Every structure is written in structure tokens, then in C-alpha cells.
Amino acid sequence: MSDVQVSGTLFQLPLRVYIEDTDAGGIVYYVNYLKYMERARTEWMRSFGFEKPAILDEGKLFVVHSANVQYLRPALLDDELTATAQMSKLARSYLIFSQTIERQGEPICRGDIKVACVDQGTMKPAAIPQAIRDVLKSSGTAD
């Protein structure tokens, strides 16, 4: 498996399927695809220098607001996979990511994940801190 890669605007994270990821038949349990996507988003943020990507400055957090996921083919025990993350929208208080889980370049799971910025105390929507917005805007990874 290779190291983390950013190709243009697409972030790629290599993964391997372990026994803990599967059911009794050796097939990846559906919720684990969401975990793989979470890891890719987290490492994508780390690639911009954010040490704790879910916990932001000014008492704000990133939380998953919604997920639209399509399961195309099963992943199996010991498969080498790639989780991708690509920011498709940067709004005032949220980000949208287009993500895939791939096996040998073939998508086996796709998802659009909306990640909202919220106030840590009230859990109500809040503006993404300007310093983070500036870094994400300058990355050229969003519309």
C-alpha cells in the first residue's frame, strides 16, 4: 500500500480490510465504509496543518450533518482499498465532500457527506473560522 496522496483536488488514503471490519462472511460491514470516509476527511484536514480536525478554534466543532451513501460492491477481508475525499462545496457554516471507497481504482462505495460547523456549547450552526476558510479557499479544492 502506498502513502497518502493528493492528486489535484482529490485526497487519497490507502486502507486494508481487517477481520474487525467484516461480518462472519468476511464482507465489510456497511457502517465501516463511513468510518473509512471519516478517516479520509480527517487526514485531508491534517494535510492542511489542522492537528485536531474535528475541534476548531473559537469553541467550534465539525460534525457530520448528513450522509448520502451508495453501496456498489462489497469489500472483503484483506482487500486493499483507497478512501478518497474531495471538497465539493465550502459554505459559510458547512462543507460538502464527495467521497469514494475504491478497490484497484474501481468505486465500490460512494458518498456525499455534509459536515457542519457548530458552536461547541450550543451545538447550533456557526460560521467556519475565517483562518480555516482562508486555507480551504486557497487550496483550490472547492467551487
C-alpha positions as CSV (number, residue, x, y, z in Angstrom):
1,M,0.0,0.0,0.0
2,S,1.2,3.5,-0.8
3,D,1.4,6.7,1.2
4,V,-1.4,9.3,1.4
5,Q,-1.7,11.1,-1.9
6,V,-3.3,14.3,-3.1
7,S,-3.8,14.3,-6.8
8,G,-5.0,17.7,-7.9
9,T,-8.0,18.3,-5.7
10,L,-8.5,14.6,-4.8
11,F,-7.2,13.3,-1.5
12,Q,-6.4,9.5,-1.3
13,L,-5.9,7.4,1.8
14,P,-4.8,3.7,1.4
15,L,-6.6,1.2,3.7
16,R,-6.7,-2.5,4.3
17,V,-9.7,-4.5,5.4
18,Y,-9.1,-6.3,8.7
19,I,-11.2,-9.1,10.3
20,E,-12.6,-6.5,12.7
21,D,-14.2,-4.6,9.7
22,T,-16.1,-7.7,8.5
23,D,-19.1,-9.8,9.3
24,A,-19.0,-13.6,9.7
25,G,-18.9,-14.0,5.9
26,G,-15.8,-11.8,5.6
27,I,-17.7,-8.9,4.0
28,V,-17.1,-5.4,5.2
29,Y,-20.0,-4.3,7.5
30,Y,-21.8,-1.3,5.9
31,V,-21.1,1.3,8.6
32,N,-17.3,0.7,8.2
33,Y,-17.4,2.5,4.8
34,L,-18.5,5.6,6.7
35,K,-15.5,5.1,9.1
36,Y,-13.2,4.9,6.1
37,M,-14.6,8.1,4.7
38,E,-14.2,9.8,8.1
39,R,-10.5,8.8,8.2
40,A,-10.0,10.3,4.7
41,R,-11.7,13.6,5.6
42,T,-9.7,13.8,8.9
43,E,-6.4,13.1,7.1
44,W,-7.4,15.6,4.3
45,M,-7.7,18.3,7.0
46,R,-4.4,17.3,8.6
47,S,-2.8,17.7,5.2
48,F,-3.6,21.5,5.6
49,G,-1.9,21.5,9.1
50,F,-5.0,21.2,11.3
51,E,-3.9,18.9,14.2
52,K,-7.4,18.1,15.6
53,P,-9.6,18.5,12.6
54,A,-12.9,18.0,14.4
55,I,-12.1,20.6,17.1
56,L,-11.7,24.1,15.8
57,D,-10.6,27.4,17.2
58,E,-13.1,29.7,18.9
59,G,-15.1,26.8,20.6
60,K,-16.4,25.3,17.4
61,L,-16.6,21.7,16.1
62,F,-17.1,20.0,12.8
63,V,-19.9,17.4,12.9
64,V,-21.5,15.2,10.3
65,H,-24.9,16.7,9.3
66,S,-25.9,14.2,6.7
67,A,-24.7,11.4,4.5
68,N,-26.0,10.1,1.2
69,V,-24.2,6.8,0.5
70,Q,-24.5,4.2,-2.3
71,Y,-23.0,0.8,-1.7
72,L,-22.0,-0.6,-5.2
73,R,-20.0,-3.8,-4.4
74,P,-18.8,-5.5,-1.3
75,A,-15.3,-5.2,0.1
76,L,-13.8,-8.3,1.5
77,L,-11.3,-9.4,4.2
78,D,-7.8,-8.3,3.3
79,D,-8.7,-6.1,0.4
80,E,-6.5,-3.1,-0.2
81,L,-8.8,-0.1,-0.6
82,T,-8.4,3.6,-1.2
83,A,-10.7,6.1,0.5
84,T,-10.9,9.5,-1.3
85,A,-12.1,12.9,-0.1
86,Q,-12.8,15.9,-2.3
87,M,-14.4,19.0,-1.0
88,S,-17.2,19.9,-3.4
89,K,-18.6,22.9,-1.6
90,L,-17.4,25.4,1.0
91,A,-20.3,27.4,2.5
92,R,-20.4,29.8,5.5
93,S,-21.2,27.1,8.1
94,Y,-20.6,23.8,6.3
95,L,-18.6,21.7,3.8
96,I,-19.7,19.1,1.4
97,F,-17.4,16.2,0.5
98,S,-17.7,13.9,-2.4
99,Q,-16.1,10.6,-1.4
100,T,-15.5,7.1,-2.7
101,I,-14.1,3.9,-1.5
102,E,-12.2,2.1,-4.3
103,R,-10.6,-1.2,-4.9
104,Q,-8.0,-1.2,-7.6
105,G,-9.4,2.0,-9.0
106,E,-13.0,0.8,-9.1
107,P,-15.5,2.6,-6.9
108,I,-17.3,0.2,-4.5
109,C,-19.0,2.8,-2.4
110,R,-19.8,6.5,-3.0
111,G,-21.0,9.2,-0.6
112,D,-21.8,12.8,-0.4
113,I,-21.1,13.9,3.2
114,K,-22.2,17.3,4.6
115,V,-20.1,18.4,7.6
116,A,-21.4,21.3,9.6
117,C,-19.6,23.8,11.8
118,V,-21.3,24.2,15.2
119,D,-20.8,26.1,18.4
120,Q,-19.4,23.6,21.0
121,G,-21.6,24.9,23.8
122,T,-25.0,25.2,22.0
123,M,-24.5,22.7,19.1
124,K,-26.1,25.3,16.8
125,P,-24.7,26.2,13.4
126,A,-21.8,28.6,13.4
127,A,-19.6,30.2,10.8
128,I,-16.4,28.3,9.9
129,P,-13.5,30.3,11.4
130,Q,-12.0,32.7,8.9
131,A,-8.5,31.3,9.2
132,I,-9.8,27.8,8.2
133,R,-11.9,29.2,5.4
134,D,-8.9,31.1,4.0
135,V,-6.8,27.9,4.0
136,L,-9.5,25.9,2.3
137,K,-10.3,28.6,-0.2
138,S,-6.6,28.9,-1.1
139,S,-6.3,25.2,-1.6
140,G,-8.4,25.5,-4.7
141,T,-10.4,22.4,-3.8
142,A,-13.9,23.9,-3.8
143,D,-16.2,25.7,-6.1
